[in-house]
Amino acid sequence: MAERLQKLIAQAGLASRREAETWIVKGKVLLNGHLAKLGDRADLAIDQVQIDGKTLTTAQEKVTILLNKPRGYVSTLKDPEGRRLVTDLVADIPQRLFPVGRLDYNTEGLLLLTNDGELAQQVSHPSHQVEKTYLVKVRGLLSAKMVKRLEQGLILEDGKTAAAKVEKIRTTGSSCWFELTIHEGRNRQVRRMCEALGLTVVRLKRIRLDFLDLRAVATGRYRHLMGSEIEKLRKDK
Ligand code: URA
């Protein structure tokens, strides 16, 4: 049965319907070799739909990987400033993957990429409260009072943060390392929490997401999640 192109693209887990519509408008989508228009329909049993040269298939194999993101990469699918993309690091994977949530350009560490829209939604939706742990290095010293404020929640411009867990690791000269565990996923949240305490983040690395960590994954490398890990991620939600 013919369906609207944006619906087919969303069903394949490549993008939301809305984003798919912008792809069509921007001329990224070909239908049977011709530029597709908004409103076009296709039946993938008969028609060929291509996005940036890759053919859309009905049953895409679901792939989820864990990347150890280096600094200096954006975790969006494109960047108007032409900076390097996290997807450049997984270019050898034939499926079109998208990041589950974001890490800032200069944040390192654990980032999931998938083509499984449902899993991405389960992991990143705030209501599921998936715990994320960051290793943070700040310029300045983290006092007991600051730890308490982080643990109790502090006021940011978009509201009070939920209670966080803090584990102090070590102080080196004028800097301090600690682990911060949060379950919200607001924009630049860790950096903003530290700024609210008057501390500047000089290094930020996500080291855990739920039960997953970076073990055996070097910076800039990735591994495929095992079926049992994907099941567990789904079940934990
Ligand atoms: N918090 C931040 O401030 N940046 C990130 O990349 C992730 C969490």
Residues whose N, C-alpha, C, O or C-beta is under 5 A from the ligand:
A	BS01	URA	R102 L103 D104 T107 R188 Q189 V190 R191 R192
